[in-house]
């Protein structure tokens, strides 16, 4: 099983080929439990207002590439 650091590195190399479950694992690690997860979207609380927002959705088992890039941007901002 891949660690969160391995998953983030994989996401940075190829944001188009990320499994939705892996993206959820990364988001849960960095942002905690989603504040909404009952619909097709999972929305995570961030310590800042505005962008980058963390709002992801399942696209037939894969994550959408633009949402993966938004998550990476949010992780970078969180770690800065």
Backbone as JSON Lines, residues from 0, in Angstrom:
{"i":0,"aa":"X","n":[0.84,-1.19,0.0],"ca":[0.0,0.0,0.0],"c":[0.88,1.24,0.0]}
{"i":1,"aa":"X","n":[0.57,2.17,-0.84],"ca":[1.38,3.38,-1.01],"c":[1.16,4.35,0.16]}
{"i":2,"aa":"X","n":[2.24,5.02,0.55],"ca":[2.12,6.03,1.58],"c":[1.57,7.32,0.97]}
{"i":3,"aa":"X","n":[1.19,8.23,1.84],"ca":[0.65,9.51,1.36],"c":[1.71,10.26,0.57]}
{"i":4,"aa":"X","n":[2.95,10.23,1.02],"ca":[4.03,10.91,0.3],"c":[4.21,10.32,-1.1]}
{"i":5,"aa":"X","n":[4.12,9.0,-1.21],"ca":[4.22,8.35,-2.52],"c":[3.06,8.77,-3.43]}
{"i":6,"aa":"X","n":[1.87,8.85,-2.86],"ca":[0.7,9.25,-3.65],"c":[0.82,10.69,-4.14]}
{"i":7,"aa":"X","n":[1.32,11.59,-3.27],"ca":[1.49,12.99,-3.67],"c":[2.53,13.08,-4.79]}
{"i":8,"aa":"X","n":[3.62,12.34,-4.68],"ca":[4.64,12.34,-5.72],"c":[4.06,11.83,-7.04]}
{"i":9,"aa":"X","n":[3.25,10.79,-6.98],"ca":[2.59,10.25,-8.18],"c":[1.64,11.28,-8.78]}
{"i":10,"aa":"X","n":[0.92,12.01,-7.92],"ca":[-0.02,13.03,-8.38],"c":[0.73,14.16,-9.08]}
{"i":11,"aa":"X","n":[1.89,14.52,-8.58],"ca":[2.67,15.6,-9.2],"c":[3.2,15.17,-10.57]}
{"i":12,"aa":"X","n":[3.55,13.9,-10.71],"ca":[4.07,13.41,-11.99],"c":[2.98,13.32,-13.05]}
{"i":13,"aa":"X","n":[1.78,12.87,-12.63],"ca":[0.71,12.65,-13.61],"c":[-0.65,12.93,-12.97]}
{"i":14,"aa":"X","n":[-1.12,14.18,-13.01],"ca":[-2.41,14.49,-12.39],"c":[-3.61,13.85,-13.1]}
{"i":15,"aa":"X","n":[-3.41,13.35,-14.31],"ca":[-4.53,12.75,-15.05],"c":[-4.79,11.3,-14.65]}
{"i":16,"aa":"X","n":[-3.81,10.62,-14.12],"ca":[-3.97,9.19,-13.85],"c":[-4.15,8.85,-12.39]}
{"i":17,"aa":"X","n":[-4.85,9.67,-11.62],"ca":[-4.99,9.47,-10.18],"c":[-6.33,8.8,-9.87]}
{"i":18,"aa":"X","n":[-6.28,7.75,-9.09],"ca":[-7.51,7.11,-8.64],"c":[-8.2,8.0,-7.62]}
{"i":19,"aa":"X","n":[-9.53,8.01,-7.66],"ca":[-10.3,8.84,-6.74],"c":[-10.04,8.43,-5.29]}
{"i":20,"aa":"X","n":[-9.94,7.14,-5.03],"ca":[-9.71,6.66,-3.66],"c":[-8.36,7.16,-3.14]}
{"i":21,"aa":"X","n":[-7.34,7.2,-4.0],"ca":[-6.03,7.72,-3.59],"c":[-6.11,9.21,-3.28]}
{"i":22,"aa":"X","n":[-6.85,9.96,-4.09],"ca":[-7.0,11.39,-3.83],"c":[-7.75,11.62,-2.52]}
{"i":23,"aa":"X","n":[-8.75,10.81,-2.25],"ca":[-9.47,10.92,-0.98],"c":[-8.53,10.66,0.2]}
{"i":24,"aa":"X","n":[-7.67,9.66,0.07],"ca":[-6.72,9.33,1.13],"c":[-5.79,10.51,1.4]}
{"i":25,"aa":"X","n":[-5.29,11.15,0.35],"ca":[-4.4,12.31,0.5],"c":[-5.15,13.46,1.14]}
{"i":26,"aa":"X","n":[-6.36,13.74,0.68],"ca":[-7.14,14.85,1.22],"c":[-7.51,14.61,2.69]}
{"i":27,"aa":"X","n":[-7.88,13.38,3.03],"ca":[-8.19,13.05,4.42],"c":[-6.97,13.28,5.31]}
{"i":28,"aa":"X","n":[-5.79,12.95,4.81],"ca":[-4.56,13.11,5.58],"c":[-4.26,14.6,5.82]}
{"i":29,"aa":"X","n":[-4.35,15.4,4.79],"ca":[-3.96,16.81,4.9],"c":[-5.06,17.71,5.46]}
{"i":30,"aa":"X","n":[-6.31,17.42,5.17],"ca":[-7.4,18.34,5.51],"c":[-8.42,17.76,6.48]}
{"i":31,"aa":"X","n":[-8.28,16.52,6.89],"ca":[-9.22,15.9,7.81],"c":[-10.43,15.36,7.07]}
{"i":32,"aa":"X","n":[-11.43,15.02,7.82],"ca":[-12.65,14.46,7.23],"c":[-13.35,15.53,6.39]}
{"i":33,"aa":"X","n":[-13.98,15.13,5.3],"ca":[-14.7,16.11,4.48],"c":[-15.92,16.64,5.21]}
{"i":34,"aa":"X","n":[-16.23,17.92,4.97],"ca":[-17.42,18.48,5.6],"c":[-18.67,18.07,4.85]}
{"i":35,"aa":"X","n":[-18.51,17.63,3.61],"ca":[-19.62,17.09,2.83],"c":[-19.1,15.9,2.04]}
{"i":36,"aa":"X","n":[-19.82,14.8,2.13],"ca":[-19.42,13.62,1.36],"c":[-20.6,12.78,0.91]}
{"i":37,"aa":"X","n":[-21.8,13.23,1.15],"ca":[-22.98,12.45,0.8],"c":[-23.36,12.51,-0.67]}
{"i":38,"aa":"X","n":[-22.95,13.57,-1.35],"ca":[-23.3,13.71,-2.77],"c":[-22.13,13.22,-3.62]}
{"i":39,"aa":"X","n":[-22.11,13.62,-4.87],"ca":[-21.02,13.2,-5.76],"c":[-19.72,13.95,-5.45]}
{"i":40,"aa":"X","n":[-19.81,15.02,-4.66],"ca":[-18.64,15.82,-4.3],"c":[-18.21,15.54,-2.87]}
{"i":41,"aa":"X","n":[-16.9,15.67,-2.65],"ca":[-16.35,15.66,-1.29],"c":[-15.7,17.02,-1.11]}
{"i":42,"aa":"X","n":[-16.14,17.76,-0.11],"ca":[-15.65,19.11,0.13],"c":[-14.9,19.13,1.45]}
{"i":43,"aa":"X","n":[-13.68,19.62,1.42],"ca":[-12.82,19.65,2.6],"c":[-12.66,21.08,3.11]}
{"i":44,"aa":"X","n":[-12.62,21.21,4.43],"ca":[-12.41,22.49,5.09],"c":[-10.92,22.84,5.02]}
{"i":45,"aa":"X","n":[-10.62,24.1,4.72],"ca":[-9.23,24.57,4.71],"c":[-9.1,25.71,5.72]}
{"i":46,"aa":"X","n":[-7.89,25.96,6.22],"ca":[-7.71,27.01,7.22],"c":[-7.73,28.42,6.64]}
{"i":47,"aa":"X","n":[-7.98,28.58,5.36],"ca":[-8.04,29.89,4.72],"c":[-9.34,30.02,3.96]}
{"i":48,"aa":"X","n":[-9.68,31.25,3.6],"ca":[-10.88,31.47,2.79],"c":[-10.48,31.59,1.33]}
{"i":49,"aa":"X","n":[-11.37,31.22,0.45],"ca":[-11.13,31.37,-0.99],"c":[-10.31,30.23,-1.56]}
{"i":50,"aa":"X","n":[-9.68,30.52,-2.68],"ca":[-8.91,29.51,-3.41],"c":[-7.54,29.31,-2.81]}
{"i":51,"aa":"X","n":[-6.9,28.19,-2.97],"ca":[-7.45,27.01,-3.65],"c":[-8.43,26.26,-2.75]}
{"i":52,"aa":"X","n":[-9.57,25.98,-3.31],"ca":[-10.58,25.21,-2.6],"c":[-10.26,23.73,-2.77]}
{"i":53,"aa":"X","n":[-10.77,22.94,-1.86],"ca":[-10.58,21.49,-1.96],"c":[-11.97,20.88,-2.11]}
{"i":54,"aa":"X","n":[-12.33,20.65,-3.36],"ca":[-13.63,20.1,-3.73],"c":[-13.35,19.07,-4.81]}
{"i":55,"aa":"X","n":[-13.55,17.81,-4.49],"ca":[-13.22,16.75,-5.45],"c":[-14.46,15.92,-5.75]}
{"i":56,"aa":"X","n":[-14.44,15.25,-6.9],"ca":[-15.54,14.39,-7.26],"c":[-15.04,13.17,-8.03]}
{"i":57,"aa":"X","n":[-15.79,12.11,-7.9],"ca":[-15.47,10.84,-8.53],"c":[-15.92,10.86,-9.99]}
{"i":58,"aa":"X","n":[-15.01,10.52,-10.88],"ca":[-15.32,10.45,-12.31],"c":[-15.03,9.03,-12.78]}
{"i":59,"aa":"X","n":[-15.96,8.13,-12.5],"ca":[-15.83,6.71,-12.88],"c":[-14.57,6.09,-12.3]}
{"i":60,"aa":"X","n":[-14.31,6.36,-11.01],"ca":[-13.17,5.77,-10.32],"c":[-11.9,6.58,-10.39]}
{"i":61,"aa":"X","n":[-11.87,7.59,-11.23],"ca":[-10.7,8.45,-11.38],"c":[-11.01,9.84,-10.84]}
{"i":62,"aa":"X","n":[-9.95,10.57,-10.5],"ca":[-10.1,11.96,-10.08],"c":[-9.93,12.86,-11.3]}
{"i":63,"aa":"X","n":[-10.6,13.97,-11.3],"ca":[-10.45,14.92,-12.4],"c":[-9.11,15.64,-12.26]}
{"i":64,"aa":"X","n":[-8.41,15.79,-13.37],"ca":[-7.05,16.33,-13.35],"c":[-6.99,17.74,-12.77]}
{"i":65,"aa":"X","n":[-7.95,18.59,-13.13],"ca":[-7.91,19.96,-12.62],"c":[-8.13,19.99,-11.11]}
{"i":66,"aa":"X","n":[-8.89,19.05,-10.58],"ca":[-9.1,18.98,-9.14],"c":[-7.85,18.45,-8.44]}
{"i":67,"aa":"X","n":[-7.14,17.54,-9.08],"ca":[-5.87,17.06,-8.52],"c":[-4.88,18.22,-8.42]}
{"i":68,"aa":"X","n":[-4.83,19.05,-9.47],"ca":[-3.94,20.22,-9.43],"c":[-4.35,21.19,-8.33]}
{"i":69,"aa":"X","n":[-5.64,21.37,-8.1],"ca":[-6.12,22.24,-7.03],"c":[-5.71,21.69,-5.66]}
{"i":70,"aa":"X","n":[-5.8,20.38,-5.49],"ca":[-5.38,19.75,-4.23],"c":[-3.89,19.95,-4.01]}
{"i":71,"aa":"X","n":[-3.09,19.76,-5.06],"ca":[-1.65,19.96,-4.93],"c":[-1.32,21.41,-4.57]}
{"i":72,"aa":"X","n":[-2.03,22.34,-5.16],"ca":[-1.84,23.76,-4.85],"c":[-2.19,24.03,-3.39]}
{"i":73,"aa":"X","n":[-3.27,23.44,-2.9],"ca":[-3.68,23.61,-1.51],"c":[-2.66,22.98,-0.55]}
{"i":74,"aa":"X","n":[-2.11,21.84,-0.92],"ca":[-1.08,21.19,-0.08],"c":[0.15,22.08,-0.02]}
{"i":75,"aa":"X","n":[0.56,22.65,-1.16],"ca":[1.71,23.56,-1.18],"c":[1.47,24.77,-0.28]}
{"i":76,"aa":"X","n":[0.27,25.32,-0.34],"ca":[-0.06,26.49,0.49],"c":[-0.08,26.1,1.96]}
{"i":77,"aa":"X","n":[-0.58,24.93,2.27],"ca":[-0.65,24.45,3.65],"c":[0.74,24.23,4.23]}
{"i":78,"aa":"X","n":[1.66,23.73,3.41],"ca":[3.01,23.43,3.88],"c":[3.93,24.66,3.89]}
{"i":79,"aa":"X","n":[3.5,25.75,3.25],"ca":[4.34,26.96,3.19],"c":[4.35,27.7,4.51]}
